Amino acid sequence: MMRFTLPVPRRVPGDLTGTLAFAAAVVGPLVLYVVTLPRTVVLEDDGLFLMAGASLGVAHPPGYPLHTLICHLFLQLPGASPAFLGHLSSAVLGAFACGAVYICARLLGASMVPALTAAWLFGASEHVWSQAIITEVYTLNALLFFALHALLLHGVRHPDRDGIWFTAVVVYGLSLANHWPLMVLATPGLAVAAFPAWRMIVRQWPRLLAGFLPSVALPYAWMVWRSHQNPLLNFYGPIDSLQELWFYISRSGYSHVDTSPSAGWSDRLQFLQWLGHEVVWQLTLPGFVLAVVGLWILLHRREWVMAGSGLLAFLGNSVALVVLLGFDFDFYNTAIFRPYVLVCYGLVVLWLTIGFQFVLDRLSIRLPVALGRPAWLKSCVAALAGAGMAVLSVQAHWQPNDRAGSNFTQRYAETIFDLLPQDAVLFTHGDTDSSPLGYYRFVENHRSDLTLLNTQALVFGNRLYDWRLPEERKREVLQEFVNKTERPVFFTSGEIMSELGFGVRYHGFVKEIVRTGTRVELALIPPQGERYFEELLSRTPNDRWERSRSNKLIYSLGKYLGLAVLSGDATFLKRLQHALALAEQNFYSLMSMAETLLEHGEASHYAQIEAWLEQAKPLQDETLGKERLARFLYLQGFLRHRRGETEEARALFKESRAIYPHPENASINALRQLTAAP
């Protein structure tokens, strides 16, 4: 049987060509990232990690102390905004991850052109690129994984070089001080890669353990110390015990986020189908075909260690992750999930290099004898093919990742801050609200007169109460705070602020606590607020996070407009005529207005509610998740119930429950009440 072999990499001291190729593997993606990275803060966890880096704070679980330290170093550079420097840190880490992929490819036997192609395809894939231009932890995770993979590949060839193995365990320990869940899932694959040298590893385990333990423990020990220094970002507050530290590192507080009661195996299958599609197209179709060829070659040659290590790491960061997470499959959750699988794309491009090298070797054999099988022709073919795939990838992924002019979050912060009077107190709720506003307030020091607090007692170092307090006790503390302060108090969202027993005055995108009375009041939305609403409705962001956030903001203003219609104030409605006309062209604002009238209105409003719900039906799009769709059906069912159309209501409630069988779905309780009714 024919056995396919790859050239053994040979390192020539002072090899200028090899050095330049490695530099190209790093500099090429870095230039791409710097040209396209946003110049100001964006969504995801960008604002949160920028605040952590600026203040040496404690980010959300598991804390990411290594990333915080690296980001802080970049933020000390002069001549640019903190947001740009934070994004630059991810760009540099991502570029060096591409360099690590290049080294891995060379160690697997690929020549320079296939290895360089792999590095560029990895760097230009849409999801890797998207994480390399914002302040996030995933490019650091990819760098540490492929640096470790390269050390293991080199170590098994030179098992007696103790320094390689000591460096490898230190890198592994540091990786666990960044995104340990992803590295743990990839560990079986790394263990298989190191297996050929297991005797040496066992022989040196005390020394290796002495390198591993400090590398993983010291960053977390520093994080605990910083949590007691009250930095501006201190997600849960001081960490006072080993139990609290484990709660933090284990991400126990995120269990309700990572696993949804309404997610079933159909959601998992949909995630796997989505991932399969991404693997095919992220690295271009020719690249995927070469990767399949490369993996087949490894299996055909019975290179079990090489094939098994890659497959196990790939499956750990994909299939195992999907099963463990239990996400509902929808537009928003795919945005959360997509950076988790960056390592998978890197493993695929390594298989691609093996396939690419095999094709080149076969091509050189089949070249006409008259040509003498010249090396230059083989190199030209390789360079053209590699450059072609890289150009295809950049072209395909440029539009969603060209965020140099991105200002979505900046416009949001400007709008909110412009709506607030001098010396106001603003309560935020949720990461996508707290992070960007916190960045502009604390890092860039906009509106230094404002006090920013979080209703969940998370994120910011300043907090009124411990986040673990019962809801009733939190309300008491908030009531006491409002009664004692003379400053105007506002909030963006969060039900707890509406449950304090005070009146609420709506200003469009923010709400104000009114200490006298318990009425709901409306203040006319200022011109800049209306312009911002029009801006939200007229533009469709490429980024999934911005689209999701935009929909939430539109939904929020829809409630304000619904209350305006409910008031019946002709003068007020005339001033809002343009905003209402805009709102009737969007699903989220129509749904919110209908929901507001249905909750607070009377039978005279039923015709308007039904008209809005009918207008909303054809405006549904891909951003509509299971929860929102189920809520829409619930509203239709509740309107039918109010009109006495019980069977029609029951059918809509059942459809809503089938789509989103979550305990928080109001249709479940509605069906229970209909069943119990005589």
ABEGO torsion letter per residue (X at the ends): XBBBBBBBBBBBBGBAAAAAAAAAAAAAAAAAAAAABBABBBBEAAAAAAAAAAAGBBBBOAGGAAAAAAAAAAAABBGBBAAAAAAAAAAAAAAAAAAAAAAAAAAAGBBAAAAAAAAAAAAABAAAAAAAABBBAAAAAAAAAAAAAAAAAAAAABAABAAAAAAAAAAAAAAAABBAAAAAAAAAAAAAAAAAAAAAAAAAAAAAAAAAAAAAAAAAAAAAAAAAAGBABBAAEBBABAAAAAAAAAGAAAAAAABBAABBAAAAAAAAAAAAAAAAAAAEAAAAAAAAAAAAAAAAAGBAAAAAAAAAAAAAABAAAAAAAGBBBBAAAAAAAAAAAAAAAAAAAAAAAAAAAAAAAAAAAABBAAAGGBAAAAAAAAAAAAAAAAAAAAAAAAAAABAAABAAAAAAAAAAAAABBBGBBBBBBEAAAAAAAAAAAAAAGBGAABBBBBAAGBGBABBABBAABBAAAAAAAAAAAAAABABBBBBABEAAAAAAGBBBBBAGABBBBBABEABBBBBBBBAAAAAAAAAAAABBBABAAAAAAAAAAAAAAAAAAAAAAAAGBAAAAAAAAAAAAAAAABAAAAAAAAAAAAAABBAAAAAAAAAAAAAAAAABBAABBAAAAAAAAAAAAAAAAAAGBAAAAAAAAAAAAAABBBAABAAAAAAAAAAABX
